Structure formats: structure tokens, C-alpha cells
Amino acid sequence: MDQGPAIIRELVIPLEKYPHIKETATLDEAIISCKELLPDGSEQVRQKVLLVVNDADQLVGKISIMDIMKGLAPHLLSETKVKQFDGKTADFTDLAFLLEESTFSECGKNRNRTVESLVHPIDVVLTPDTPVLKALVLLSAHKETIIPVKENGVILGVLRLEEIFLAMCNTYCTLPGAE
């Protein structure tokens, strides 16, 4: 019996299990939300993209670890108005090391800055009944690795590319003879 196309409902990570922050959160709070402590005491990045919600827990956008880094060191990572000058040989000049001390000093001072101005709008939102392949095509078309999932105007959570990858590799695209 044909069950129709596979849908994303079972692949969605509930919002309470996915790192998200308020739009009034500081860069320091965003950093903490991105990191996770490993059993050996080392750290790793848990999520590269955080969802951002308002005080009513309504989705307002997203922020990436690159956005956080730009917030920490805006002068170093902002686009320059000068496109070409004598001696420029690459997109990133060899003179960046001259800014090291001031950049790292600036980082510490900016940790209390709120994330509001760094938040990007969400371009696409899915429903839990979206077919898996449609979700994959939308992720690819929008060059995203996560897409929020809403039902009846309420955010349920997110669909990550990782869940689609695992579902395809382990369920839909299994090798012949694999058990």
C-alpha cells in the first residue's frame, strides 16, 4: 500500500531541544548557546546557526557563528569600501596581523552587545507535513542547513540538513543487500 511521500514530521528537532536565544540576548549568551562542553573538558561548536525569538517566543530570525564573530570584531570582519589598492594581492590582506591587538581588545568589549542588529530574517519556513525531498530541494535552493518548522503559526522546531542526510542514507538510499 502506497503511503505517499515521506514527510519531515519525524525529523524535526523540537524547539525546546534546539538552541535558540531571545533577540535581546548578548553576544556572550549567543556564544554560550553555540558551544558544548565535552566529557574530556574540551569544547566544540554544538550549532552553527541559532534561531532568534522575541519575548513572546515568536520566531524573528537566525544568527550564525559568523554573525556572532562579526559582532565581536566588526571592524576586522566588515566589508571594506576600498576594493583595490597598490600591493593588494588577495581578498584578505597580509596587514591584518597589525590589527590583532585592537581586534582582540574589541572582542572582549563587544561581548555584552545584543544580537538584535545581527539577526537575519528567515527566508523559508516549512510545515511538518512537507515532503522530505521538497525540504531537501528548498534547503539547497536557499543555501541553508536549517529551516524552521511551523504549524498553525507556532514554531515547532527546526529541520536540519543532517536529519535529511541520515534519513536518506539510512532509510531511503540504502545499498542493495544492506540490512
C-alpha angles and dihedrals in degrees: 000000000000111000094190125240120336111258132210098238094105092044096057117111107220115243092242089060096044120077112253134159139200117259088242092057119120125242086251090058090047091052091051091049092053097049132073130194115232124216091255091058096255123120134232136181107265097187131011093200128041126197115233122214134182126237089278090055091248116147112255102166147293139277127204130207088253089055089051091050090049088052090052095047107019096161094053098043102035118103113266122231091218108086100176137014137158111287095020106136104162144017090265114046125223088237094075092096088068088067095050099102095044092043095053090044089052091050093061093048093050097052090094093052114113120245095229096103092047097053118114122209120250111251099193136022126188134207121229090251094060112125114251094237092050089051090051092050091049092049089052096044092050094040090235132143095197133034125189117239120215134182122191090351093304120114110238098180140278139300112219126201087237092066092050090047092052093044092051095045096043103033116015105028102038118155117255109268093016114134 
